[in-house]
Amino acid sequence: MLHIPLLRQGQPYRSLEVARLPHYSTGETVVEVSQANAGLIRRDLLDQEAGRRALAAFSVADLLQMCAHAAEHFMSDALPVGEEAQTPDDYVRQLSATTGLPHVLVRKNMEKIRGVLAEMGNVLDGLTRSLDLKILDAGFGEANGHALSFYPRAESLGVVLPSNSPGVHSLWIPAFALKTALNLKPGSAEPWTPYRIIQALIRAGAPREAFGFYPTDHTGSGEILRHCGRGMIFGDTASTAIWKDYPGVEVHGPGYSKIIIGLDRVDEWEKHLDVLVASIAENGGRSCINASSVWVPARGAEIAEALADRLSRIVPRAADDDQALLAPFANPKAAVSINASIDQALEQSGARDVTAAHRAGDRLVTWQGSSYLLPTVVLCETPEHPLANREFLFPFASVVEVNQEAMLDVMGPSLVVTAITSDQQLIRRLVASPHVDRLNLGSVPTCKVSWDQPHEGNLFEHLYGRRAFQHTGAA
């Protein structure tokens, strides 16, 4: 039986307690994963200095070179999974088996991770705003005639990861290049990607001591976030709420990403239909940067009908079908619960499921033994409807028609906003809004990410503090 061990300062450790991950369709066990209890995690985190000390022996330039080599190892090599070797094709099949993500989407996410590793210099350039990275090696230096000094806020970054999409792992990788050790809690159904990234970095020359890998329960996750100097958590509103006001933890919850079409562009909405569809459906609709709503000042019914027509063509396909764009739910109960919550909300007046007329049966379907939710577009008459600003783990979007002047006041916070407009007043309001984390001006899919731009917080500023610093030149 394939077994994934813990990594305790990079050393494999087989626990007596294991979790058996089933195939999303057959239910057969795909892999056993060692589980870390809270006490073991607490003991290990008493010695976080070893990881930072190991990374401090290298310059940032050295670590960037390791990232570049790791990019190719991740994409092309057979890497260890416990006592066995995992080829890239094995990785694709195994990840798909436990999460349901189609092979073609796994490969797209692999390329995203490879790209971040290969372009890590550009990523850090964006995060640090073009800081001379040698300053991090020395702890101080000069830029533009000013003395600068930075200090690490923590010896390690603890990360509680999700299972929804492999691409999300791109967000914690820069911590390694920033000389910060990592203690990772993988998603319960997706241990594959963080483990493979770690093994790719180790093969590229990274010190093992820099990595902890702790599959665990909620209690263990809390230990990681509390005892690492800095933390990062991904999850839904319920699982992340407790950490919202905890300054040492960066919270990545639902994105509520949106597309806005201004009054000056709404009559030409058909030109932008491909961007709308891609924003909603890319990556199976599983990412926080997928658009979950489209906000327009007019033409809402026409836009909703066109989206419903296009999205209703996305149907379940075999995992290895290159045309597969929809992922099944590894946990059928989750699909049933989401479907019920949508239907319950639709019982309230002011919204209708426009896609209902474009599909043959129900939204929730079983295909080849697996549960799927078919893409859904809901037309909301007011922004107050419960479905006007919701996010689900499949291609779902509301179309909300609202007066442009009131739009920014009622649409709520957004991880990404794509604004299709040339209206300078609207643009100024968007630029000034504290509720828009990423802003795309123009016909850009919400899911198109520029990795030299900080994403939902700046990891460099999370990991490093700047101190007041003066020197006489004798240092």
C-alpha positions, 0 to 999 in steps of 0.5 A: 500500500502506498504510504505518505509519511510525516516529514519532521524537519524533512525526515520521513516518519511513519505514524501508527495513526493513518488516514486512508484516502479513497478513490472519489468514484470507486471508494477503493483506498488510494493511499495511506497518510500518516497522521500527526497528533497535536502533541507531536506537532507541539514538540516538533515546533519547540525547535523551529530554529533549525530550519531557519538556521539551515536556510540562513546558510544560503543566500537568496540568490542560492535559493532562487537557483534551487527554485529554478531547478525544482521547477523542472524536478516537479514537472519532469522527475520521478520523486519520492512518495514515502518509499516509492517513486512518483512519476509526473503521470503518477502524480496526475492520476493519484491527485485526480483519484482522491480529489476528482479533479480531471487530469487536464486541470491537474496538468494546468495547475502543475504548469502554474506551480512550475511557472512560479518556481521558475520565475521566483525572482520576478515573484520576489521582485513584486512582493518586495517592490524591487528590493535588492535581495542581498539586503535580506542576506546581510540584514541591512543595506542601502536603496536609493540612498536610504539605509534599510534593515529588515528582520524576520518576524518568525522562524517558520511559516505554518500553513493550513492548506485546502484540497480544492485546487493544486494551484493554491500551493503557489502562494506559500512557495515564496516563503522558502526563497525568503529564507523562512522554514515551512510547516505544512498541514495538507488538505485532507484529500490532497497531500500530493502537491505540497509533498511533491513540491517539498521533494522537488526542492530537496532534490534541488539542494534545499536543506531538509530541515526547512520542511515540516509536513503534518497531515492532522486534524483541526486540533493539530492545525490550530497547533501549527497556526498558534506555535509558528511565528507566522501562519496562513490558512485556507478554507471556508468562512466557518473554518477561517473565522476564528483566525480573522482577528489573529494578526500573525495569521493570513486568512485566505477564505472565499474570494467573492470575485466579480466582474463589473461591466460599466454602463459605457460598455454594457451594450457591447457585452457580447464582445466580452462573453468569452472572458465571463465564461472563462472567469466562471468556469476555469479550473472547474470553478474551484478557485477563489479567483473564479468569478462568482457574480457579474454586476451590470447596470443593465442587460442582466437578463440577456447576459444571464441567458447567454452565460447559461447557454454557454456554461450548460455545454459543460458536462461530466466527462471521464477524468482522463478526457482532455475536454473535461472541465467539470470536477466531481465531488469526492464527498457526495454529501457536500454536493447534496448540501450545496445543491440544497442550499441553492434550492432553498435560496431560490425559494425566496422571490427575486431570483431564478436559475436561468440554467434550469431551462438549458439542462435536461434534468436536475443540477445535481447529477450522478454520472459513472458513480460520481456526484456532479453539480452542473454549472449554474447561473442565477439572475438576481433582481436585487443585491440583497438576494442570498445568492447575489454574492455567494461562492460555491465549489463549482461553476456558479455565478449570479448576474446582478443588475443594479444602478452603477452609482450604488454598485460599489456600495452594495457588492461587498468585498472581493478578492478580484474585480475585473472592471470592463469600463472606461468610465473614469469616475467608476475606475477612480472609485474602484481604485480607491475602494478598500474592498477590492484586493486585486483589480483588473481594468479591462477585459481580463479574466478574474482567474488570470494571475500575474505572480509578480503582484501580491495576492490577498496580502503581501507575503514578504510583509507578513514574514519580514518587518522593517526596522529604523536603522542608521549606521556610520559606515563602519559596520 
